[in-house]
Amino acid sequence: MSEGFSIRGVRLDGARKWLIVLAAVAIVVAAAAVVRFGGSRRPDLLASLPRPEDGAPLIMVEAAGGEFPSAAFDALAYSATISPGGAGPISLMIPAIEAAAKSALVVTERDSGLSSYGVLTLKSSEMAHLSKGAMPPAWEERFVMPQVTKDADGVMQISSLNAHGPLYVELSGNVAFFADTKSDISRIRDIRSKTLPGIDHRWRVERSWGAHMLIVDGGVIGGVVSGAEDTEGRKSQLTLEAAWRSSGFPQEGSRPATEARWQIRGLEEYVDASFTEGLKGYDWSGRDFFMPSPLIAALGVNLPDPGKNEKTASRYPAAIRAAAAYLSQTGLKPSDARRILSGPAVLSLGGRTQVLWFDLPGIALDIAGRGKAAHKLVERFWSETFMGAAPRPVPGYSVGGATDLPFSVMAAANDDGAVIGLFSPDAQRDSNVKSLLARESAAVGWFFVDLPRLGASLSEMSSVNALLYEDEGQENGDDARETEELRQALAKLASVLVLCDAPYQGRAYWY
């Protein structure tokens, strides 16, 4: 029997048979692609946008539908510090960007100030409205009395009473490009005509996840973190790349609504390798650290042993150098100071303290496992810093205590460690972060912040500032309004736990 087969009486050998089968499969796949993508390849959205200027600070986001961080961008858009002129036109587009099947946005700084531009895929109904020169109903919700015009080049210009400038929009197939300057629309056209290169960036962190962000500080944040005073040192850029995905859980309890992975590059130029190489994981679930409730924010880190080499310790981060200088001033022996500066430490903002007649959030430091060195630290604190004050005892602590004058202070130690800070010793311990850290047995460090409470505390501080500086009425009034806007924006957010699994990389959870 022949190995060939017959099509309408034509006999084919085995090789030709497989060529025809493969061709048929290719035709079916191609036809499916035409139906799925409307006859064209889905665009690389980032590659269709202009590259920011070299060395400029920037935020770059690429996200699938529903993953765009709209709440965070809203908080930035209405922050007087970030947007002193008021909301930009692209900030009004945030709901549309979030709802798009795919979107990309770039925010960068130029000599003229912040500039934003982006691209999003369109629904057929949105395309129908925009092709007629009208705004889609979902877009109009955030624009106050919008006016839409179209120039000779086909670029739409949308003006609104609640934006400090117009929004420029141009359609190309099933995507819409938008920018707060027409010059960026011109650059986007040049990219499509291949006369200008677009953004060439490949995500490194969790490439398969639905949302990614890149933040480049332009050298500003790195200088602040390191305490570098020389301008040359500040030219090194710090970059943060993150990827995230929604978990489907509600934003309550101990189950995260969103999980993220992050990685920082460039910080190694500011932090000496002798410090990062000494960072080790710690079982944060194994101890009930003192964090006063209600808790606003907390930072935990397992400090590396600075060793006996003073030259090495001098290259540690500025905060640790300052702590070492304080310990030296109190007269502690170098061996005791080294013991105190090694191991887990938690610094928290929460509880309450009385400063003069003001009731303000307190601050507390809990250092664990320091033994007798903690006792000596507390004794020196009261004898040197508070000039021999006699504190009242605090239950659970054998050394030190607390006082309410001239303000609420606690410095007390037991065989396991010490707690020092400005807060009322009657404050309850926060249990929320303890539950969030229940499974964290190997993180180098972590950071927690309750953003709504942070906004409320900033509002408190603004009120105190107004009382202290009554003569500067107009300026205080402006500050109060700006702080209130920020408080309202932060009130819409949630709590965030950031974990450092190794130097310069880790996870984050949004609750």
DAMO-V243258 format. One record per residue. N is the residue number from 1. NEAR is the number of other ideal C-beta (glycine too) atoms within 12 Angstrom. Layout:
n = <N,N>
near = <NEAR,NEAR>
This chain:
n = <1,2,3,4,5,6,7,8,9,10,11,12,13,14,15,16,17,18,19,20,21,22,23,24,25,26,27,28,29,30,31,32,33,34,35,36,37,38,39,40,41,42,43,44,45,46,47,48,49,50,51,52,53,54,55,56,57,58,59,60,61,62,63,64,65,66,67,68,69,70,71,72,73,74,75,76,77,78,79,80,81,82,83,84,85,86,87,88,89,90,91,92,93,94,95,96,97,98,99,100,101,102,103,104,105,106,107,108,109,110,111,112,113,114,115,116,117,118,119,120,121,122,123,124,125,126,127,128,129,130,131,132,133,134,135,136,137,138,139,140,141,142,143,144,145,146,147,148,149,150,151,152,153,154,155,156,157,158,159,160,161,162,163,164,165,166,167,168,169,170,171,172,173,174,175,176,177,178,179,180,181,182,183,184,185,186,187,188,189,190,191,192,193,194,195,196,197,198,199,200,201,202,203,204,205,206,207,208,209,210,211,212,213,214,215,216,217,218,219,220,221,222,223,224,225,226,227,228,229,230,231,232,233,234,235,236,237,238,239,240,241,242,243,244,245,246,247,248,249,250,251,252,253,254,255,256,257,258,259,260,261,262,263,264,265,266,267,268,269,270,271,272,273,274,275,276,277,278,279,280,281,282,283,284,285,286,287,288,289,290,291,292,293,294,295,296,297,298,299,300,301,302,303,304,305,306,307,308,309,310,311,312,313,314,315,316,317,318,319,320,321,322,323,324,325,326,327,328,329,330,331,332,333,334,335,336,337,338,339,340,341,342,343,344,345,346,347,348,349,350,351,352,353,354,355,356,357,358,359,360,361,362,363,364,365,366,367,368,369,370,371,372,373,374,375,376,377,378,379,380,381,382,383,384,385,386,387,388,389,390,391,392,393,394,395,396,397,398,399,400,401,402,403,404,405,406,407,408,409,410,411,412,413,414,415,416,417,418,419,420,421,422,423,424,425,426,427,428,429,430,431,432,433,434,435,436,437,438,439,440,441,442,443,444,445,446,447,448,449,450,451,452,453,454,455,456,457,458,459,460,461,462,463,464,465,466,467,468,469,470,471,472,473,474,475,476,477,478,479,480,481,482,483,484,485,486,487,488,489,490,491,492,493,494,495,496,497,498,499,500,501,502,503,504,505,506,507,508,509,510,511>
near = <5,10,13,17,18,13,13,7,8,12,15,19,15,14,12,18,20,16,14,19,17,14,14,15,14,14,14,14,15,16,14,13,16,14,11,13,18,17,14,13,14,18,29,20,37,32,24,40,43,38,27,31,18,13,20,26,30,35,36,36,45,41,40,27,20,23,32,35,37,31,27,34,35,32,31,31,41,36,29,24,18,28,30,17,20,24,35,37,41,46,39,39,46,38,27,39,44,30,27,36,26,34,44,41,45,44,38,35,23,23,9,15,20,34,34,44,49,49,46,44,33,34,23,14,18,29,22,17,24,35,23,15,20,22,35,34,18,24,35,23,18,32,30,17,14,28,20,26,20,21,17,7,14,20,31,34,30,39,24,30,18,22,30,22,29,29,42,38,47,35,31,28,22,29,33,42,44,45,38,40,28,27,19,37,36,23,30,39,27,19,30,25,14,11,13,20,18,29,31,14,27,14,27,20,29,22,15,12,26,28,39,39,38,36,32,33,31,27,29,25,23,30,26,20,25,30,20,24,11,13,11,11,21,25,20,28,29,34,32,34,33,38,32,36,28,26,19,12,18,15,23,13,15,21,19,29,28,36,30,35,32,34,31,33,24,29,31,23,25,33,30,27,18,23,32,27,19,27,32,24,24,32,20,36,22,20,27,22,38,44,41,38,28,29,39,38,35,44,32,39,40,33,37,32,25,32,23,13,16,17,12,22,30,19,25,36,30,22,23,33,23,16,30,29,19,23,34,22,15,27,18,31,17,20,20,27,32,28,29,42,39,35,31,37,37,43,34,40,35,41,35,31,30,23,24,14,11,21,20,29,36,40,35,42,41,42,40,34,27,36,23,24,33,40,29,29,38,40,30,32,38,30,21,21,24,25,12,13,22,14,29,21,18,29,13,22,28,20,32,37,30,37,29,21,15,15,25,32,34,41,40,38,39,27,17,28,36,45,45,44,38,33,43,29,34,20,29,18,29,34,19,28,42,29,21,36,35,18,19,32,17,23,32,33,36,39,30,40,32,34,30,28,31,32,30,25,32,33,29,25,27,28,24,24,23,25,18,16,17,14,10,15,13,13,16,22,18,18,25,27,20,26,31,25,31,34,30,23,33,32,23,22,30,31,35,37,42,38,35,33,24,21,28,26,30,30,33,36,36,35,30>
